[in-house]
């Protein structure tokens, strides 16, 4: 049974398709109320519903977030002022050293993702040690997620290193994973998602990604605070 959020997606995709072609303050300002009432507020409601499912299946609390439409252009060559997409996230209170969940909607994608979009310092050291110690288990979880929901590793976050970092063997069997400074995976929504509704579709994709989340959450369990 549909849950009504197909209207949110239809509004968002149409709005962002136009915004992508007219990414200016002059175009956006007269349409700001439409964005707020038809996209941002329903997205906040969606985030509040989904967080309950994610907390239930993961056995821990998450904080829902709807990302701002305004881009931070201070250090970017791209000075267009607005994000032409809708992104939601759910992270544990401890933040970026723990794996979270994502939902993204844009004219060219609808996806559910999971992971840590950037690691450094002790968090990155812990991740690499877990890869070295239990990389085969992660590979098996990734294969299962691919078979279950078509999940693939994402290129979100900083680019991987060109070489396997020391002290690990350059020919390490999981060298490609050791090179990563971020780890996220994602899967497109199934084509028939409208039949049962968006919340159920997100939950279904999250179920398929859950074994990878569990591996990553265990790997990062002793977090630096």
N, C-alpha and C positions, 0 to 999 in steps of 0.2 A: 504494500500500500504506500503510495507516494506521501511525502511529508510536507510538501509545499515549498521546499527549498529549490525546486526547479525554477521557480520564478526569480529567486536570487541569482542563480547561475545565468539565466537568460538575460536578465538586466545587466549583470556584470560583464558578460562577454560582449554584448552589444555596446555598452558604454566604453569598455576598454579598447574595442576595435576602433571606435571613433577617436578616442583620446590618443591612440597611437599615431593617428594621422594628423592630429591637431593638438600637440602637446605644448600648449601655451596657457598662460594665466588668463588671457582674453577669452579663450574657449572654455576653460574650466569654471571660472567664477560664476557665470550665469547658470551653470549646471551643478554647482556645489550642493545645493539642497537635494537634488535628485540623487547624487552620490551618497549623501548622508542618510537619507530616508530609505532608499531602495537597495543600497548595497552595504554600507558600513554597519548600520544598526542591525539588519537581519544577519550579517556575518558575525556580529558580536553574540547574537542569540544562538546561532549555530555553534560557535566556539564553546559557549556555555553548556550546550547539550552534549557535544562530543567529548568534552573533558570528563564527563561522568563515565562514559564507556571506556575511555582510555585508562582512567584510574582503576576501574573494575578489572580489566584484563591484565593490567600490569602490576596491580597490587600496591600502588603508590600514588601520591598526589601530584597533580600537574597544575600549572597556571596557564589559562588560555590568553592568547594575544592575537589581535588583528593588527597587522602591520600598517603603518601610516602610508597614505597615498603620496605624501610629499617626499621627494628624493633629497638625500644629503649630497649636494653637488660641490662641496667645498674642495674636495681633493679628486674630483672626477673631470675628465676631459668632456664627458657628455653632460651638458648643462640643461637638458630638458628637465623641467621642474617636477614632473609627476611620474609615479610608477604606473604603468599600464597593465596592472595585474592585481589580483586579490590574493594575499598570502596570510594564512593563519598558522599559529604554532602553539604547541603545548609542551612546556618544559617543566621539570621538577624545580622546586624552589632553589636548589643549589646552583642552578644556572648552567652555563655552557660547558662545564666539566662533566655533565651528565647527558645521556642521550634523550632527545625529545622527538616530537612528532610534528609533521607539517601537512598542510593542505594548500594547494595552489590552483588558481583558476585564471586563465588568460585565453585570448582567442585561439591560441595554438596548443593549449594543454589543459587537462584536468588531472591532477595527480595527488597521491598520498605518499608522503615520505617519512623517513625516520633517520635519526643519527645525530652526529655532532658536527656542525658546519665549520668548526675551526678548533685546533688544539695547539697548545704550546707549553713549554716548560714541563712541569711534573706530569701534567695530564698527557702530553704527547709521549713522554717516557713510559708511562704506565700502559698506554695503548700499544706501543711497540713491543713492550715486554710480553703483553698478552698475545700478540700476534706470533711472537717467537715461540711462546709456550703452548698456545692452543689455536694456532692458525688453521689447522685442519678442521677443527670443529666449526670455526667461522666459515670456512669454505663450504662445508656441508650445509650449514644454515642458509648461506647465500644461494646455493643450488636449490634448496627446498623452497625458498621464497620466490625464486625465478619460476619454478614449476607451478607453485600455488597461485601466484598473482601476476607473473611476468615482471618481477622486480629486477632492476638493474642498478649498478653503482652509479651514483650521480657525480657530476663534476662541480657541484657547489663547493664554495670555499676556496682556499688558496691552492695553487697548482701543486701537484706532487713533486717531490725531488726527482732529479734526473738519475741519481744513483742511490743504491741501498745505503742507508746511513750506518755509520760505525756505531757499535762494534759488531754489527751483523755481517755475515758472509755475503759477498756480492752475488753469490749464486744461491742465496737463501730460497727455499721452495715457495715462500710467500713474500718474495721481494717486492712485488708490486703493491702489496698492502703496506709493507714497512715504509715505502716511499711517501705514503699519504700523510698530509697534515690536517686533513679533514676526512670524515667518513660518514657519508649519507647514502641511502638507497631509496628508490622510489618506484612506484607503479602507477600506471594510468588507471583512472576509474574504468570499470567495465562498461561496455557500450550500452547495456541495458539498465544502467543505474537508476533511471527515472521511474522504472516500474515499482521498485520497493523504496525509493527515496534516497536522498543524499546521505543522511546520517547512517543508515544501514550500509550504504556502499562504502563509506569511509571506514566503518567498523570492519567490514569484510576484508578490505585491503589491509587494514591494521592487523587483523588476525593472521594474514599471510606473512606479514613482516615480523611478527612477534618473536619467533625464534632468534632472529638476528638482533632484535632489541634486547632480548634476555642475555645473549652473549655479550653485547656491548655494555650493558648495564653492569654485568658481573665484572667485566674487565676494568671498568672505571669506578668500582664500588668504593674504594678507599680514596676519596677525593681530597684534593688540597683546598683548604678553605681560607 
